[in-house]
């Protein structure tokens, strides 16, 4: 029993001695990492959104140049059916 308590004391002492951070520091570190990940996700989302907007604008410009139009000419709305868009 005595050797168990000595071993327990040594284990607790070594655990405290080699513990990388306190609980407060660990929570702060986790919060900072979570904020960094959220910022990175937000930035990635915004970059993707901008790329999609640029692609859509490019496709729209190419379509307008190909058809010779500049937007919704005369209020005609395309229905997607070739027969009604003549």
C-alpha angles and dihedrals in degrees: 000000000000093000089051092055091046090050091047091051092048091048093051091046093050091045092054092043095051099034105129097215142356121254091259092051092047092052091047091049092049092048091050092049091048090051091049091051091048091050091048092049091049091050092048090049092050092048091050091047091051091049091051092048091049091049093049092049090049093050091046091051092049091049092049091050091047093050096035093235132126103211130305099358112210095343093290111152118208112231097192092248113114093212094059096044097062 
